[in-house]
């Protein structure tokens, strides 16, 4: 009689282990899916931010070039002397 009870207990444990294994597989799949979705969302968010920063940088660069061009047109002699001075300083530093 006790041998029969052990068989039932062992069979019940096997069923429980099988259910636990199935539950663990389900949780693992669910966790993996959630992690993938979170990572994809983060990547898309970062890509959007990089794109926005690149756009703002490009706009600022264009404004800067436009501003410098405008100042050169307004004050050509000062611009020429400034460029010559900067060139002289850079040349002097480069020789050292």
ABEGO torsion letter per residue (X at the ends): XAAAAAAAAAAAAAAAAAAAAAAAAAAAAAAAAAAAAAAAAAAAAAAAAAAAAAAAAAAAAAAAAAAAAAAAAABAAAAAAAAAAAAAAAAAAAAX
